[in-house]
């Protein structure tokens, strides 16, 4: 969750015991990480790692490696997390960095527990932003529109509620999509810099 020295002693003991005895991590660790995500409206790298560790340590744990973005993941909860990350990216691209409260600040808790109650409104609210981007920055606008469509294709319907495991998968989907998008942006900037240097 944080650096090892910052972990509460009982949590560090549980992690050590599970590692030494090769036993599944308790679900309450997942609950702690999920609650912290809700409180901070963010998924940190360390919490994503803990969530992945809890899920993959279970007897019938995740078959997917869960290290990076999984576009073919079978769980709708995972894709709901991905969708929230892309909708946030659309909002930031259209409005800029000076947003007092992003959709994640306002809706992370509801989106990660009761997606059906909020995602219709969030997707609808993204349409004016996408229109603006397609007009002002066509490449970005169409790329983000395509990403939304790809994720929506993996979602036959928004789930009404998500249990604890699904909330963990939601967090991983959100984290993986953001990490993937940031890596792509860095690669694009690096390629543009190389082109400029060669000119």
C-alpha positions as CSV (number, residue, x, y, z in Angstrom):
1,X,0.0,0.0,0.0
2,X,2.8,2.3,0.9
3,X,6.5,1.7,1.4
4,X,7.2,-1.4,3.5
5,X,8.3,0.6,6.5
6,X,5.0,2.5,6.4
7,X,2.8,-0.6,6.5
8,X,0.9,-1.3,9.7
9,X,2.6,-4.1,11.6
10,X,-0.4,-6.5,11.3
11,X,-0.5,-6.1,7.5
12,X,3.3,-6.6,7.2
13,X,2.9,-9.8,9.3
14,X,0.1,-11.1,7.1
15,X,2.1,-10.5,4.0
16,X,5.2,-12.2,5.5
17,X,3.2,-15.2,6.8
18,X,1.5,-15.7,3.4
19,X,4.9,-15.6,1.6
20,X,6.5,-18.0,4.0
21,X,3.7,-20.5,4.1
22,X,2.5,-20.1,0.4
23,X,-1.0,-19.5,1.5
24,X,-3.6,-17.1,0.0
25,X,-3.7,-13.6,1.3
26,X,-6.9,-12.7,3.3
27,X,-9.7,-10.8,1.6
28,X,-9.5,-8.1,4.2
29,X,-6.3,-6.9,2.6
30,X,-8.2,-6.4,-0.6
31,X,-10.9,-4.6,1.4
32,X,-8.3,-2.2,2.9
33,X,-6.9,-1.4,-0.5
34,X,-10.3,-0.8,-2.0
35,X,-11.4,1.4,0.8
36,X,-8.2,3.5,0.5
37,X,-8.9,3.8,-3.3
38,X,-12.3,5.2,-2.5
39,X,-11.0,7.6,0.2
40,X,-8.3,9.0,-2.1
41,X,-10.2,8.5,-5.4
42,X,-7.0,7.2,-6.9
43,X,-5.2,3.9,-7.4
44,X,-1.6,4.0,-6.6
45,X,1.0,1.6,-8.0
46,X,1.5,-0.1,-4.6
47,X,-2.2,-0.6,-4.0
48,X,-2.6,-2.0,-7.5
49,X,0.2,-4.4,-6.7
50,X,-1.5,-5.4,-3.4
51,X,-4.8,-6.0,-5.2
52,X,-3.2,-8.1,-7.8
53,X,-1.3,-10.1,-5.2
54,X,-4.5,-10.8,-3.2
55,X,-6.5,-11.8,-6.3
56,X,-3.8,-14.0,-7.8
57,X,-3.0,-15.7,-4.5
58,X,-6.5,-17.2,-4.2
59,X,-7.0,-21.0,-4.9
60,X,-8.9,-20.1,-8.1
61,X,-7.0,-16.9,-8.6
62,X,-6.9,-14.7,-11.7
63,X,-5.6,-16.6,-14.7
64,X,-4.5,-13.4,-16.4
65,X,-1.1,-12.1,-15.5
66,X,-2.6,-8.7,-14.4
67,X,0.7,-6.9,-14.9
68,X,-0.4,-4.7,-17.7
69,X,-3.5,-3.8,-19.6
70,X,-5.7,-6.8,-20.5
71,X,-8.1,-5.7,-23.3
72,X,-9.6,-9.2,-23.5
73,X,-10.2,-9.6,-19.7
74,X,-13.5,-11.4,-19.2
75,X,-14.7,-9.3,-16.2
76,X,-17.0,-6.3,-16.9
77,X,-15.7,-4.7,-13.7
78,X,-12.2,-4.5,-15.1
79,X,-13.5,-2.7,-18.3
80,X,-15.6,-0.3,-16.2
81,X,-12.4,0.8,-14.5
82,X,-10.7,1.2,-17.9
83,X,-13.6,3.2,-19.1
84,X,-13.5,5.6,-16.1
85,X,-9.8,6.2,-16.8
86,X,-10.5,7.0,-20.5
87,X,-13.4,9.3,-19.6
88,X,-11.1,11.2,-17.2
89,X,-8.5,11.5,-20.0
90,X,-11.2,12.9,-22.3
91,X,-12.2,15.5,-19.7
92,X,-8.6,16.5,-19.1
93,X,-7.8,16.8,-22.8
94,X,-10.9,18.9,-23.5
95,X,-10.8,21.2,-20.5
96,X,-7.1,21.2,-19.6
97,X,-5.4,20.6,-16.3
98,X,-7.2,23.4,-14.4
99,X,-10.2,21.3,-13.3
100,X,-11.4,21.8,-9.8
101,X,-12.9,18.3,-9.6
102,X,-12.5,15.6,-12.2
103,X,-15.1,12.9,-12.9
104,X,-12.9,10.6,-10.9
105,X,-12.9,13.0,-7.9
106,X,-16.7,13.1,-8.1
107,X,-17.7,9.6,-9.1
108,X,-14.9,7.0,-8.4
109,X,-16.8,5.6,-5.4
110,X,-20.1,5.1,-7.2
111,X,-18.5,4.0,-10.4
112,X,-16.5,1.3,-8.6
113,X,-19.5,0.0,-6.6
114,X,-22.6,0.6,-8.7
115,X,-21.5,1.2,-12.3
116,X,-25.0,1.1,-13.9
117,X,-26.1,4.0,-11.8
118,X,-23.5,6.4,-13.1
119,X,-21.8,5.3,-16.3
120,X,-24.6,6.2,-18.7
121,X,-24.4,9.8,-17.5
122,X,-20.6,9.8,-17.6
123,X,-20.5,8.5,-21.2
124,X,-23.1,11.0,-22.2
125,X,-21.3,13.8,-20.5
126,X,-18.1,12.9,-22.4
127,X,-19.7,13.5,-25.8
128,X,-19.5,17.3,-25.9
129,X,-15.8,17.0,-24.8
130,X,-15.2,14.5,-27.7
131,X,-16.9,16.8,-30.2
132,X,-14.6,19.6,-29.1
133,X,-11.6,17.4,-29.3
134,X,-12.5,16.1,-32.8
135,X,-12.9,19.8,-33.9
136,X,-9.8,21.3,-32.2
137,X,-7.4,18.2,-32.0
138,X,-8.8,15.7,-34.4
139,X,-6.1,13.0,-33.9
140,X,-6.6,13.0,-30.1
141,X,-10.4,13.2,-30.4
142,X,-10.8,10.3,-32.8
143,X,-8.2,8.2,-30.9
144,X,-10.1,8.7,-27.6
145,X,-13.5,8.1,-29.3
146,X,-12.1,4.8,-30.7
147,X,-10.8,3.8,-27.2
148,X,-14.2,4.4,-25.7
149,X,-15.8,2.3,-28.4
150,X,-13.4,-0.6,-27.9
151,X,-14.0,-0.7,-24.2
152,X,-17.8,-0.4,-24.6
153,X,-17.6,-3.4,-27.0
154,X,-16.2,-5.4,-24.1
155,X,-19.1,-4.4,-21.9
156,X,-22.4,-6.0,-22.8
157,X,-24.0,-4.0,-20.0
158,X,-22.9,-2.0,-17.0
159,X,-23.1,-4.2,-13.8
160,X,-25.6,-2.9,-11.2
161,X,-23.3,-3.7,-8.2
162,X,-19.7,-4.9,-7.8
163,X,-18.6,-7.2,-5.0
164,X,-15.2,-6.8,-3.3
165,X,-13.3,-8.9,-5.8
166,X,-14.9,-7.0,-8.7
167,X,-14.1,-3.6,-7.0
168,X,-10.5,-4.8,-7.0
169,X,-10.7,-5.7,-10.7
170,X,-12.2,-2.2,-11.3
171,X,-9.2,-0.6,-9.6
172,X,-6.8,-2.7,-11.7
173,X,-8.6,-1.8,-14.9
174,X,-8.4,1.9,-14.0
175,X,-4.8,1.7,-13.0
176,X,-3.7,-0.4,-16.1
177,X,-5.5,1.9,-18.5
178,X,-3.9,5.0,-17.1
179,X,-0.4,3.4,-17.0
180,X,-0.9,2.1,-20.6
181,X,-2.0,5.6,-21.8
182,X,0.9,7.3,-20.1
183,X,3.4,4.9,-21.6
184,X,1.9,5.5,-25.0
185,X,2.1,9.3,-24.5
186,X,5.7,9.1,-23.5
187,X,6.6,6.9,-26.5
188,X,4.8,9.4,-28.8
189,X,6.7,12.3,-27.3
190,X,10.0,10.5,-27.6
191,X,9.4,9.6,-31.2
192,X,8.5,13.3,-32.0
193,X,11.7,14.4,-30.2
194,X,13.8,12.0,-32.3
195,X,12.1,13.3,-35.5
196,X,12.8,16.9,-34.5
197,X,16.5,16.0,-33.7
198,X,16.9,14.3,-37.1
199,X,15.4,17.3,-38.9
